[in-house]
C-alpha cells in the first residue's frame, strides 16, 4: 500500500482487486497489477484478489474459453508471485455475495451515474439498445466486489478511477440513506513506475491483447527467445537516451522502454537514466532484453506447469472462495438487516 494513505476510520485495512479473465496476459498486466500484488502481500494488510468472471459475461463468451481464461489468469497470479496462502485468490462466481449485494446496489445507484460511465459509452457505442443490461449495470457489481469485503483500498490504473469513484458514491449514499457508517469510503492506490505500459510498436497506445500485431506486446506465455526478439524490434527513435526524465516527455517509445526497465528492475526512471543516459538504443535494448528474459521467462514456465494441472488450479480457487465467503457472509447479512429484509 502507498505510504501515507490513511485507512478509512473504523475499518480494518483490506485490499481488494479484480481482473477480468479475458485471456492472453501480457507485460502490461504483470507490471500494472500482478507484480504489484505480489510485492505488497507481505505488508501485513489482508489482500483479496478475484478473477471477475461474472464481469466477463457482460458480453458473450464461449464457455470453454472463459473457463480456460479463468484458469490461465489464476496461473498468472500464482506464477507472478501471489501466494494463495498469504493472499485470498478466487473467482467471483464462486461467492454469491457479489451478485446479491450488486442487486441491493442496483437499487441504490442512480441511472444518471451509470450513464456517465465512460466505459459504458465506449463499449456500447451507438448501439446501446442492443447492449446487455449487465454491461450497463456492471459498475454496481464492481462496487459489490469491493464492498462485500469492506475493502479500504483498491489498486487501480488511471483509467479505472471513475469506477472506484462510483463505488464511493454508492457507499456514501447507502450510509446516508440508512443512517449508518457501514460501508467504507474506499481509497484508490495508484503508485509506481509503468502503471500504464504502452505498445512496443506505438508508444501512444496502451499495450493490449486486442492489438492485431503480436509484436506490440510481450505475452506472459512468451518464451525467452520471443521476449528478446520483441524487445530488439520495439519501435524507438534515433536519439540517445537522456540523462533526465524531462528528456523523455516528447519521446513516447523511449519513455515506454525506460519505464518498463525501471519497473522490472524496481528502480525509478531517474535511477535508470542516471545509468544509461547518453547511450544509444543499440546498447540499451540488449540490457532491457536480458532483464525482461530474466524476470519473465520463469513466469511463463511456471504458468505452463500450472496449466498442465487444471485440477490444482481449481483446488486453489475453491479454497480461496471458501476464505472469501467467510469474510463476505456477515457483511452481507448485516446489509440485509440494515435494509430491512427478513431472513430466516
C-alpha positions as a Markdown table, in Angstrom:
| # | Residue | x | y | z |
|---|---|---|---|---|
| 1 | Unk | 0.0 | 0.0 | 0.0 |
| 2 | Unk | 1.1 | 3.5 | -0.6 |
| 3 | Unk | 2.9 | 5.2 | 2.2 |
| 4 | Unk | 0.9 | 7.9 | 3.8 |
| 5 | Unk | -2.5 | 6.6 | 2.6 |
| 6 | Unk | -5.0 | 6.9 | 5.5 |
| 7 | Unk | -7.2 | 3.9 | 6.3 |
| 8 | Unk | -10.9 | 4.9 | 6.5 |
| 9 | Unk | -11.8 | 5.1 | 10.2 |
| 10 | Unk | -13.3 | 2.2 | 12.0 |
| 11 | Unk | -12.5 | -0.3 | 9.2 |
| 12 | Unk | -9.8 | -3.0 | 9.2 |
| 13 | Unk | -7.3 | -2.3 | 6.4 |
| 14 | Unk | -8.0 | -4.6 | 3.5 |
| 15 | Unk | -7.0 | -4.5 | -0.2 |
| 16 | Unk | -9.3 | -5.8 | -3.0 |
| 17 | Unk | -8.6 | -6.0 | -6.7 |
| 18 | Unk | -10.2 | -7.9 | -9.5 |
| 19 | Unk | -9.0 | -8.7 | -13.0 |
| 20 | Unk | -11.3 | -9.9 | -15.9 |
| 21 | Unk | -10.3 | -13.3 | -17.3 |
| 22 | Unk | -10.1 | -12.2 | -20.9 |
| 23 | Unk | -7.1 | -14.4 | -21.9 |
| 24 | Unk | -3.6 | -13.5 | -23.2 |
| 25 | Unk | -2.0 | -12.0 | -20.2 |
| 26 | Unk | 0.8 | -9.6 | -21.2 |
| 27 | Unk | 3.5 | -7.4 | -19.7 |
| 28 | Unk | 1.1 | -4.6 | -19.0 |
| 29 | Unk | -1.0 | -6.9 | -16.8 |
| 30 | Unk | 2.2 | -8.0 | -15.0 |
| 31 | Unk | 3.7 | -4.6 | -14.3 |
| 32 | Unk | 0.4 | -2.8 | -13.8 |
| 33 | Unk | -1.1 | -5.4 | -11.5 |
| 34 | Unk | 0.3 | -8.8 | -10.8 |
| 35 | Unk | 3.8 | -7.8 | -9.8 |
| 36 | Unk | 2.4 | -5.1 | -7.5 |
| 37 | Unk | 0.1 | -7.6 | -5.9 |
| 38 | Unk | 3.0 | -10.0 | -5.2 |
| 39 | Unk | 5.2 | -7.2 | -3.9 |
| 40 | Unk | 2.5 | -5.9 | -1.5 |
| 41 | Unk | 1.3 | -9.1 | 0.1 |
| 42 | Unk | 3.9 | -9.0 | 2.8 |
| 43 | Unk | 2.8 | -5.6 | 4.0 |
| 44 | Unk | 0.6 | -7.1 | 6.8 |
| 45 | Unk | -2.6 | -5.9 | 5.2 |
| 46 | Unk | -5.0 | -8.7 | 4.1 |
| 47 | Unk | -5.2 | -8.9 | 0.3 |
| 48 | Unk | -8.1 | -10.3 | -1.7 |
| 49 | Unk | -7.6 | -10.9 | -5.5 |
| 50 | Unk | -10.5 | -12.0 | -7.7 |
| 51 | Unk | -10.9 | -13.3 | -11.2 |
| 52 | Unk | -14.1 | -11.4 | -12.1 |
| 53 | Unk | -15.7 | -14.0 | -14.4 |
| 54 | Unk | -19.2 | -12.5 | -13.8 |
| 55 | Unk | -18.0 | -9.2 | -15.3 |
| 56 | Unk | -16.6 | -11.1 | -18.3 |
| 57 | Unk | -20.1 | -12.3 | -19.4 |
| 58 | Unk | -21.5 | -8.8 | -19.8 |
| 59 | Unk | -20.5 | -9.6 | -23.4 |
| 60 | Unk | -21.0 | -13.1 | -24.8 |
| 61 | Unk | -18.2 | -15.5 | -24.0 |
| 62 | Unk | -17.5 | -19.0 | -25.3 |
| 63 | Unk | -18.0 | -21.1 | -22.1 |
| 64 | Unk | -14.9 | -23.3 | -22.8 |
| 65 | Unk | -12.8 | -20.2 | -23.5 |
| 66 | Unk | -14.0 | -18.5 | -20.3 |
| 67 | Unk | -13.1 | -21.5 | -18.2 |
| 68 | Unk | -9.6 | -21.6 | -19.8 |
| 69 | Unk | -9.1 | -17.9 | -19.4 |
| 70 | Unk | -10.1 | -18.0 | -15.7 |
| 71 | Unk | -7.6 | -20.8 | -15.0 |
| 72 | Unk | -4.9 | -19.0 | -17.1 |
| 73 | Unk | -5.4 | -15.8 | -15.1 |
| 74 | Unk | -5.1 | -17.8 | -11.8 |
| 75 | Unk | -1.9 | -19.4 | -13.1 |
| 76 | Unk | -0.7 | -15.9 | -13.9 |
| 77 | Unk | -1.3 | -14.6 | -10.4 |
| 78 | Unk | 0.5 | -17.5 | -8.8 |
| 79 | Unk | 3.4 | -17.6 | -11.3 |
| 80 | Unk | 3.9 | -13.8 | -10.7 |
| 81 | Unk | 4.4 | -14.5 | -7.0 |
| 82 | Unk | 1.0 | -14.1 | -5.5 |
| 83 | Unk | 0.9 | -16.8 | -2.7 |
| 84 | Unk | -2.6 | -18.3 | -2.2 |
| 85 | Unk | -1.7 | -18.9 | 1.4 |
| 86 | Unk | -0.8 | -15.2 | 2.0 |
| 87 | Unk | -3.5 | -13.7 | -0.2 |
| 88 | Unk | -7.0 | -14.8 | -0.9 |
| 89 | Unk | -7.3 | -15.9 | -4.6 |
| 90 | Unk | -10.6 | -17.0 | -6.1 |
| 91 | Unk | -13.0 | -16.5 | -9.0 |
| 92 | Unk | -16.0 | -14.2 | -8.5 |
| 93 | Unk | -18.8 | -16.7 | -9.4 |
| 94 | Unk | -17.9 | -19.0 | -6.5 |
| 95 | Unk | -19.0 | -16.3 | -4.0 |
| 96 | Unk | -22.7 | -15.5 | -4.4 |
| 97 | Unk | -22.4 | -12.5 | -2.1 |
| 98 | Unk | -21.1 | -10.5 | -5.1 |
| 99 | Unk | -24.3 | -10.9 | -7.1 |
| 100 | Unk | -26.6 | -10.5 | -4.0 |
| 101 | Unk | -25.0 | -7.2 | -2.9 |
| 102 | Unk | -24.9 | -6.0 | -6.5 |
| 103 | Unk | -28.7 | -6.2 | -6.6 |
| 104 | Unk | -29.0 | -4.0 | -3.5 |
| 105 | Unk | -26.5 | -1.5 | -5.0 |
| 106 | Unk | -28.6 | -1.5 | -8.2 |
| 107 | Unk | -31.4 | -0.1 | -6.1 |
| 108 | Unk | -29.0 | 2.5 | -4.5 |
| 109 | Unk | -27.2 | 3.7 | -7.6 |
| 110 | Unk | -28.9 | 6.2 | -9.9 |
| 111 | Unk | -29.4 | 5.9 | -13.6 |
| 112 | Unk | -27.6 | 9.1 | -14.3 |
| 113 | Unk | -24.5 | 7.8 | -12.5 |
| 114 | Unk | -24.4 | 4.7 | -14.8 |
| 115 | Unk | -25.0 | 6.7 | -18.0 |
| 116 | Unk | -21.9 | 8.8 | -17.2 |
| 117 | Unk | -19.6 | 5.9 | -17.1 |
| 118 | Unk | -17.1 | 6.3 | -20.0 |
| 119 | Unk | -16.6 | 2.6 | -20.3 |
| 120 | Unk | -20.3 | 2.1 | -20.9 |
| 121 | Unk | -20.2 | 4.8 | -23.6 |
| 122 | Unk | -17.1 | 3.3 | -25.2 |
| 123 | Unk | -18.3 | -0.4 | -25.2 |
| 124 | Unk | -21.9 | 0.2 | -26.1 |
| 125 | Unk | -21.2 | 3.0 | -28.5 |
| 126 | Unk | -24.1 | 4.0 | -30.7 |
| 127 | Unk | -25.7 | 0.5 | -30.3 |
| 128 | Unk | -26.8 | 1.0 | -26.7 |
| 129 | Unk | -30.2 | -0.5 | -27.3 |
| 130 | Unk | -28.6 | -3.9 | -28.1 |
| 131 | Unk | -26.1 | -3.8 | -25.3 |
| 132 | Unk | -26.7 | -6.1 | -22.4 |
| 133 | Unk | -28.3 | -4.8 | -19.2 |
| 134 | Unk | -25.3 | -6.4 | -17.4 |
| 135 | Unk | -22.9 | -4.1 | -19.3 |
| 136 | Unk | -24.9 | -1.1 | -18.2 |
| 137 | Unk | -25.2 | -2.2 | -14.6 |
| 138 | Unk | -21.9 | -3.8 | -14.0 |
| 139 | Unk | -20.4 | -0.9 | -12.1 |
| 140 | Unk | -22.8 | -1.8 | -9.3 |
| 141 | Unk | -21.4 | -5.3 | -9.4 |
| 142 | Unk | -17.9 | -3.8 | -9.2 |
| 143 | Unk | -18.9 | -1.8 | -6.2 |
| 144 | Unk | -20.3 | -5.0 | -4.6 |
| 145 | Unk | -17.0 | -6.8 | -5.4 |
| 146 | Unk | -15.2 | -4.3 | -3.3 |
| 147 | Unk | -17.6 | -3.5 | -0.5 |
| 148 | Unk | -18.7 | -7.1 | 0.3 |
| 149 | Unk | -15.3 | -7.4 | 1.9 |
| 150 | Unk | -15.3 | -3.8 | 3.3 |
| 151 | Unk | -12.1 | -3.2 | 1.3 |
| 152 | Unk | -10.5 | 0.0 | 2.3 |
| 153 | Unk | -8.1 | 0.3 | -0.6 |
| 154 | Unk | -8.2 | -0.8 | -4.3 |
| 155 | Unk | -5.1 | -0.7 | -6.6 |
| 156 | Unk | -6.3 | 0.9 | -9.8 |
| 157 | Unk | -5.0 | 2.3 | -13.0 |
| 158 | Unk | -5.8 | 5.9 | -14.0 |
| 159 | Unk | -8.4 | 4.6 | -16.5 |
| 160 | Unk | -10.3 | 2.9 | -13.7 |
| 161 | Unk | -10.6 | 5.7 | -11.2 |
| 162 | Unk | -14.1 | 6.6 | -12.4 |
| 163 | Unk | -15.4 | 3.2 | -11.4 |
| 164 | Unk | -13.9 | 3.5 | -7.9 |
| 165 | Unk | -15.5 | 7.0 | -7.6 |
| 166 | Unk | -18.8 | 5.3 | -8.3 |
| 167 | Unk | -18.2 | 2.7 | -5.6 |
| 168 | Unk | -17.5 | 5.6 | -3.2 |
| 169 | Unk | -20.7 | 7.3 | -4.3 |
| 170 | Unk | -22.7 | 4.1 | -3.7 |
| 171 | Unk | -21.2 | 3.6 | -0.3 |
| 172 | Unk | -21.9 | 7.2 | 0.7 |
| 173 | Unk | -25.5 | 7.1 | -0.5 |
| 174 | Unk | -26.2 | 3.8 | 1.2 |
| 175 | Unk | -24.7 | 5.0 | 4.5 |
| 176 | Unk | -26.7 | 8.3 | 4.2 |
| 177 | Unk | -30.0 | 6.6 | 3.1 |
| 178 | Unk | -30.0 | 4.3 | 6.1 |
| 179 | Unk | -28.2 | 6.5 | 8.7 |
| 180 | Unk | -25.3 | 4.1 | 9.2 |
| 181 | Unk | -21.5 | 4.2 | 8.9 |
| 182 | Unk | -21.4 | 0.7 | 7.5 |
| 183 | Unk | -19.5 | 0.7 | 4.2 |
| 184 | Unk | -16.0 | 2.2 | 4.0 |
| 185 | Unk | -15.3 | 5.0 | 1.5 |
| 186 | Unk | -12.7 | 3.1 | -0.4 |
| 187 | Unk | -9.4 | 4.8 | -1.4 |
| 188 | Unk | -7.6 | 4.2 | -4.7 |
| 189 | Unk | -4.0 | 3.2 | -4.7 |
| 190 | Unk | -2.1 | 4.5 | -7.7 |
| 191 | Unk | 1.7 | 4.2 | -7.4 |
| 192 | Unk | 5.0 | 3.3 | -9.0 |
| 193 | Unk | 6.5 | 3.2 | -12.5 |
| 194 | Unk | 4.8 | 1.8 | -15.6 |
| 195 | Unk | 1.3 | 1.8 | -14.3 |
| 196 | Unk | 0.4 | 2.2 | -17.9 |
| 197 | Unk | 2.5 | 0.0 | -20.2 |
| 198 | Unk | 2.4 | 1.1 | -23.8 |
| 199 | Unk | 2.6 | -0.8 | -27.1 |
| 200 | Unk | 6.0 | -1.8 | -28.3 |
| 201 | Unk | 5.0 | -0.7 | -31.8 |
| 202 | Unk | 3.3 | 2.6 | -30.9 |
| 203 | Unk | 4.2 | 4.4 | -27.7 |
| 204 | Unk | 1.0 | 6.4 | -27.8 |
| 205 | Unk | -1.3 | 3.3 | -27.4 |
| 206 | Unk | -1.7 | 1.1 | -24.4 |
| 207 | Unk | -0.3 | -2.4 | -24.6 |
| 208 | Unk | -3.3 | -4.6 | -25.4 |
| 209 | Unk | -4.2 | -8.2 | -26.2 |
| 210 | Unk | -6.6 | -6.9 | -28.9 |
| 211 | Unk | -3.9 | -5.3 | -30.9 |
| 212 | Unk | -3.6 | -7.3 | -34.2 |
| 213 | Unk | 0.2 | -7.2 | -34.0 |
| 214 | Unk | 1.6 | -9.8 | -31.6 |
| 215 | Unk | 4.8 | -7.8 | -31.7 |
| 216 | Unk | 3.1 | -4.9 | -29.9 |
| 217 | Unk | 3.1 | -6.8 | -26.6 |
| 218 | Unk | 5.0 | -9.3 | -24.6 |
| 219 | Unk | 2.8 | -12.1 | -23.5 |
| 220 | Unk | 3.4 | -13.8 | -20.2 |
| 221 | Unk | 3.3 | -17.1 | -22.1 |
| 222 | Unk | 6.2 | -16.0 | -24.5 |
| 223 | Unk | 9.4 | -17.9 | -24.2 |
| 224 | Unk | 12.8 | -16.3 | -23.7 |
| 225 | Unk | 13.7 | -16.1 | -27.4 |
| 226 | Unk | 10.4 | -14.5 | -28.3 |
| 227 | Unk | 10.7 | -11.9 | -25.4 |
| 228 | Unk | 14.2 | -10.9 | -26.6 |
| 229 | Unk | 13.2 | -10.7 | -30.2 |
| 230 | Unk | 10.2 | -8.4 | -29.5 |
| 231 | Unk | 12.3 | -6.0 | -27.5 |
| 232 | Unk | 15.0 | -5.9 | -30.2 |
| 233 | Unk | 12.3 | -5.0 | -32.7 |
| 234 | Unk | 10.5 | -2.5 | -30.5 |
| 235 | Unk | 10.0 | 0.9 | -32.0 |
| 236 | Unk | 12.4 | 3.6 | -30.9 |
| 237 | Unk | 13.8 | 6.9 | -32.2 |
| 238 | Unk | 17.3 | 7.8 | -33.4 |
| 239 | Unk | 18.3 | 9.9 | -30.4 |
| 240 | Unk | 20.5 | 8.8 | -27.5 |
| 241 | Unk | 18.8 | 8.3 | -24.1 |
| 242 | Unk | 18.6 | 11.5 | -22.0 |
| 243 | Unk | 20.1 | 11.8 | -18.5 |
| 244 | Unk | 16.9 | 13.2 | -17.0 |
| 245 | Unk | 13.2 | 12.2 | -17.2 |
| 246 | Unk | 12.2 | 15.6 | -18.7 |
| 247 | Unk | 14.1 | 14.5 | -21.9 |
| 248 | Unk | 11.5 | 11.7 | -22.4 |
| 249 | Unk | 8.5 | 13.9 | -22.5 |
| 250 | Unk | 8.2 | 14.1 | -26.3 |
| 251 | Unk | 9.6 | 10.6 | -26.9 |
| 252 | Unk | 6.8 | 8.1 | -26.2 |
| 253 | Unk | 8.6 | 5.0 | -27.3 |
| 254 | Unk | 11.8 | 5.9 | -25.4 |
| 255 | Unk | 9.7 | 6.7 | -22.3 |
| 256 | Unk | 7.9 | 3.4 | -22.6 |
| 257 | Unk | 11.0 | 1.3 | -22.8 |
| 258 | Unk | 12.7 | 3.2 | -19.9 |
| 259 | Unk | 9.5 | 2.8 | -17.8 |
| 260 | Unk | 9.5 | -0.9 | -18.5 |
| 261 | Unk | 13.1 | -1.3 | -17.5 |
| 262 | Unk | 12.6 | 0.7 | -14.3 |
| 263 | Unk | 9.5 | -1.3 | -13.3 |
| 264 | Unk | 11.2 | -4.7 | -14.0 |
| 265 | Unk | 14.3 | -3.7 | -12.1 |
| 266 | Unk | 12.5 | -2.0 | -9.2 |
| 267 | Unk | 14.1 | 1.4 | -9.9 |
| 268 | Unk | 12.9 | 4.9 | -10.5 |
| 269 | Unk | 13.1 | 6.4 | -14.0 |
| 270 | Unk | 15.7 | 8.8 | -12.6 |
| 271 | Unk | 17.9 | 6.0 | -11.4 |
| 272 | Unk | 17.7 | 4.2 | -14.7 |
| 273 | Unk | 18.6 | 7.3 | -16.7 |
| 274 | Unk | 21.5 | 8.1 | -14.3 |
| 275 | Unk | 23.0 | 4.8 | -15.5 |
| 276 | Unk | 22.0 | 4.8 | -19.2 |
| 277 | Unk | 21.8 | 8.5 | -20.1 |
| 278 | Unk | 23.8 | 9.2 | -23.3 |
| 279 | Unk | 23.6 | 5.6 | -24.5 |
| 280 | Unk | 22.0 | 4.6 | -27.9 |
| 281 | Unk | 19.2 | 2.1 | -28.1 |
| 282 | Unk | 21.6 | -0.3 | -29.7 |
| 283 | Unk | 23.1 | -0.6 | -26.2 |
| 284 | Unk | 20.0 | -0.2 | -24.1 |
| 285 | Unk | 17.8 | -2.7 | -25.9 |
| 286 | Unk | 20.1 | -5.7 | -25.1 |
| 287 | Unk | 20.1 | -4.6 | -21.5 |
| 288 | Unk | 16.3 | -4.5 | -21.4 |
| 289 | Unk | 16.0 | -7.8 | -23.3 |
| 290 | Unk | 18.3 | -9.6 | -20.8 |
| 291 | Unk | 16.4 | -8.1 | -17.8 |
| 292 | Unk | 13.0 | -9.0 | -19.3 |
| 293 | Unk | 14.0 | -12.6 | -20.0 |
| 294 | Unk | 15.4 | -13.0 | -16.5 |
| 295 | Unk | 12.2 | -11.6 | -14.9 |
| 296 | Unk | 9.5 | -13.0 | -17.3 |
| 297 | Unk | 10.7 | -16.4 | -18.6 |
| 298 | Unk | 10.4 | -18.1 | -15.2 |
| 299 | Unk | 6.8 | -16.8 | -15.0 |
| 300 | Unk | 5.9 | -18.3 | -18.4 |
| 301 | Unk | 7.5 | -21.6 | -17.4 |
| 302 | Unk | 5.5 | -21.8 | -14.1 |
| 303 | Unk | 2.3 | -20.8 | -15.9 |
| 304 | Unk | 2.8 | -23.7 | -18.3 |
| 305 | Unk | 3.3 | -26.1 | -15.5 |
| 306 | Unk | 0.2 | -24.9 | -13.7 |
| 307 | Unk | -1.9 | -25.1 | -16.8 |
| 308 | Unk | -0.9 | -28.7 | -17.2 |
| 309 | Unk | -2.7 | -29.4 | -13.9 |
| 310 | Unk | -6.1 | -27.6 | -14.0 |
| 311 | Unk | -7.3 | -29.7 | -11.0 |
| 312 | Unk | -4.7 | -28.0 | -8.8 |
| 313 | Unk | -5.8 | -24.5 | -10.1 |
| 314 | Unk | -9.4 | -25.4 | -9.3 |
| 315 | Unk | -8.4 | -26.6 | -5.8 |
| 316 | Unk | -6.6 | -23.3 | -5.1 |
| 317 | Unk | -9.6 | -21.2 | -6.4 |
| 318 | Unk | -12.1 | -23.3 | -4.4 |
| 319 | Unk | -10.0 | -22.9 | -1.2 |
| 320 | Unk | -9.8 | -19.1 | -1.8 |
| 321 | Unk | -13.5 | -18.9 | -2.4 |
| 322 | Unk | -14.2 | -20.5 | 1.0 |
| 323 | Unk | -12.0 | -18.0 | 2.7 |
| 324 | Unk | -13.7 | -15.1 | 0.8 |
| 325 | Unk | -17.2 | -16.4 | 1.8 |
| 326 | Unk | -16.2 | -16.3 | 5.5 |
| 327 | Unk | -15.5 | -12.6 | 5.2 |
| 328 | Unk | -18.4 | -11.8 | 2.9 |
| 329 | Unk | -21.2 | -13.6 | 4.8 |
| 330 | Unk | -21.5 | -11.5 | 7.9 |
| 331 | Unk | -21.2 | -8.3 | 5.9 |
| 332 | Unk | -24.0 | -9.4 | 3.5 |
| 333 | Unk | -26.2 | -10.5 | 6.4 |
| 334 | Unk | -25.7 | -7.1 | 8.1 |
| 335 | Unk | -26.6 | -5.3 | 4.9 |
| 336 | Unk | -29.9 | -7.2 | 4.6 |
| 337 | Unk | -30.6 | -6.3 | 8.2 |
| 338 | Unk | -29.9 | -2.6 | 7.6 |
| 339 | Unk | -32.1 | -2.6 | 4.5 |
| 340 | Unk | -34.9 | -4.3 | 6.4 |
| 341 | Unk | -35.1 | -7.7 | 4.7 |
| 342 | Unk | -36.5 | -10.6 | 6.8 |
| 343 | Unk | -34.1 | -13.6 | 6.6 |
| 344 | Unk | -34.9 | -17.0 | 8.1 |
